[in-house]
């Protein structure tokens, strides 16, 4: 039977022009989508081929609450570990990295990673 696992992280309040980055470290064994919302508006969307094994970044400019949602579905029979790093680089400050790890996911297993950032 497939499993569902959700993990979430929150960052401190940051100033406009901060950069939000995320990376799904593995390249295969899953399909994924990601969406970045600011308040109730969608800012960006990505498909698996745009994000698997790549670092994706967005500059957060308008003031608001940003929500990054990454959905990952395993497609292999053999279990794999899926590692997601979400990083906030506040304007003029050091990067803050929040790792999320989904262990032993196989075909049909669903993982959801959510990150919250308030820009003020």
C-alpha positions as CSV (number, residue, x, y, z in Angstrom):
1,X,0.0,0.0,0.0
2,X,1.3,3.5,-0.9
3,X,2.2,5.9,1.9
4,X,1.7,9.7,2.2
5,X,4.3,11.8,4.0
6,X,4.3,15.6,4.6
7,X,7.1,17.7,6.0
8,X,7.1,21.5,6.4
9,X,9.5,24.2,7.4
10,X,9.2,27.9,8.1
11,X,11.8,30.7,7.8
12,X,12.1,33.9,9.7
13,X,10.7,37.1,8.2
14,X,12.9,38.4,5.4
15,X,13.1,41.6,3.4
16,X,12.1,42.0,-0.2
17,X,14.7,40.8,-2.8
18,X,15.5,37.7,-0.7
19,X,16.1,34.6,-2.7
20,X,14.2,31.3,-2.2
21,X,16.0,28.2,-3.6
22,X,15.1,24.5,-3.6
23,X,16.7,21.4,-4.8
24,X,15.4,17.8,-5.1
25,X,18.8,16.1,-5.0
26,X,17.8,12.8,-6.8
27,X,17.3,12.8,-10.5
28,X,15.3,9.7,-11.1
29,X,12.8,7.3,-9.4
30,X,10.0,9.8,-9.0
31,X,8.0,12.5,-10.7
32,X,7.5,15.9,-9.1
33,X,5.8,19.2,-9.4
34,X,6.4,22.4,-7.5
35,X,4.4,25.6,-7.0
36,X,5.2,29.0,-5.4
37,X,2.3,31.1,-4.1
38,X,2.4,34.6,-2.7
39,X,-0.7,35.0,-0.6
40,X,-3.4,33.7,-2.9
41,X,-1.6,34.2,-6.2
42,X,0.6,31.6,-8.0
43,X,4.0,33.1,-8.7
44,X,5.6,30.1,-10.5
45,X,5.1,26.4,-11.3
46,X,7.6,23.7,-12.3
47,X,7.3,20.2,-13.7
48,X,9.6,17.3,-13.0
49,X,12.0,17.8,-15.8
50,X,12.6,21.4,-14.7
51,X,13.4,20.6,-11.1
52,X,14.7,17.0,-10.7
53,X,18.4,17.2,-9.7
54,X,18.5,21.0,-10.2
55,X,18.7,24.1,-8.1
56,X,15.7,26.3,-8.7
57,X,15.5,29.9,-7.4
58,X,13.1,32.7,-7.2
59,X,13.6,36.3,-6.0
60,X,10.8,37.2,-3.5
61,X,10.0,40.9,-4.2
62,X,6.5,41.9,-3.1
63,X,5.6,41.9,0.6
64,X,3.5,38.9,1.5
65,X,3.4,35.3,2.7
66,X,5.1,32.9,0.2
67,X,4.3,29.2,0.2
68,X,6.5,26.7,-1.7
69,X,4.8,23.4,-2.2
70,X,6.7,20.4,-3.7
71,X,4.8,17.2,-4.5
72,X,6.8,14.0,-5.2
73,X,5.5,10.6,-6.3
74,X,7.7,7.6,-6.3
75,X,7.7,5.5,-9.4
76,X,10.2,2.7,-8.7
77,X,9.5,-0.7,-7.2
78,X,12.7,-0.5,-5.2
79,X,12.6,2.1,-2.4
80,X,14.7,5.3,-2.7
81,X,15.5,8.1,-0.4
82,X,14.4,11.6,-1.6
83,X,16.3,14.6,-0.2
84,X,14.9,18.1,-0.6
85,X,16.8,21.3,0.4
86,X,15.0,24.6,0.7
87,X,17.2,27.6,1.2
88,X,16.4,31.2,1.9
89,X,19.0,33.8,1.2
90,X,17.8,37.0,3.0
91,X,18.8,40.2,1.3
92,X,22.3,41.0,2.7
93,X,22.5,38.0,5.1
94,X,23.8,34.4,5.2
95,X,21.8,31.6,3.7
96,X,19.4,29.5,5.8
97,X,19.1,25.9,4.7
98,X,16.2,23.6,5.7
99,X,16.6,20.0,4.7
100,X,13.7,17.6,4.3
101,X,14.3,13.9,3.9
102,X,11.8,11.3,2.7
103,X,13.2,7.7,3.4
104,X,12.5,4.5,1.4
105,X,9.9,5.8,-1.0
106,X,8.7,3.5,-3.7
107,X,6.1,3.4,-6.5
108,X,2.9,5.2,-5.5
109,X,4.3,6.7,-2.4
110,X,3.5,10.5,-2.1
111,X,5.7,13.1,-0.5
112,X,4.8,16.7,0.1
113,X,7.4,19.3,1.1
114,X,6.1,22.8,2.2
115,X,8.1,25.9,3.0
116,X,6.7,29.2,4.3
117,X,8.5,32.6,4.0
118,X,7.1,35.9,5.1
119,X,8.5,38.9,3.2
120,X,7.9,42.2,5.0
